[in-house]
Amino acid sequence: MRLPCEGTDPSLDSTMSILAPGTIRRTGCRPLVLILAILPMACTSPTPDPDMRLVRQIDHIKLVSGEARGLFAVLTDTLRLPVAWPMTDYGGFVSGGVAIGDVNLEIIQTEEGAPRFTGFALEPAPLDEVLTELKARGIRHGPPAPYRARQPDGTMQTRWTTVSLPEVSRDAVEVFFCAYTHDVPARRRSLRDALQALHGGPLGVVATEEIVYGARDAEAMHAAWERLLAPASDSLGRWSLSAGPAIRVIRADEDEIRSVVLGVRSLAEARRFLEDHDLLGEVRGDTLMLKGMSMALVEAAPLGASR
């Protein structure tokens, strides 16, 4: 007999209904004693695993724009960054993907508005194990939400499954797990090789260095990320993951993604190209901003070298 751990307790009548006729009369209170003995075992929460890494790396970063197709063209034609997937209508939304190192930038069409980052997806360890560990750590999360699409043969297939993470999300920033059904590491290697074959495009993009996440309550945000990313340790509010960009939390007036930072081979060469194509935004010391969006460029070592 499996007893519920939540909700109303079973009534005496319902308990009696699952016992053989006459059991209560013959054994007195023994069935109740048995129930009380089993109940703590049935309701025991899983024990947290301090060594389990729930997050492998950041999978993709979401950017919305009223001119998504034009922005996609600038990134893939002018800046010659590899296409992760073309602008596609998925029924509920339209998006295209651009490879920027070990992570993809998803550009999503909105009705209007300037480009802005609205969140990012985390690649999980095996999702069933992650859900168990989230419960063990007491981290709130949404239910698994599969996205299914019709295949050429007419069958429906799950393409990916998302799980929301409200404790590290805010109104303007959505953070979630995204588990794909295709071979993610192989696809990521292919796109990284394509970027290297293009020498990072005219900007010389090497990799995405970090996402800078601004939070009004930086202490609470820091604590939430620390629980999610353990056993990864932070350095001044910055967590380096097993691969891909780091996550940095800073104090800010608004909860928002302040910037996505790209490492380039030569900041001087990148600046000349941006100036020639009227794409240079603000210059902040050793950091260049792309015009019209919160994407920063810094000088970085080549892939494979220590940073």
ABEGO torsion letter per residue (X at the ends): XBBBABEBBBBAAAAAAABBBGAAAAAEAAAAAAAAAAAAAAABBBBBBAABBABABBABBBBBBABAAAAAAAAAAAAGBBBABBBBBAGABBBBBBBBEABBBBBBBBABEBBBBAEBBBBBBBAAAAAAAAAAAGBBBBBBBBBBBBBAAGBBBBABBBBBBAAABBAABBBBBBBBABBAAAAAAAAAAAAAAAGGEAAGBABBABBBBBBABAAAAAAAAAAAAOABBBBGGBBBBABEBBBBBBBBABBBBABBBBBBABAAAAAAAAAAAGABBBBBEABBBBBGBBBBBBBBBBBGBBX
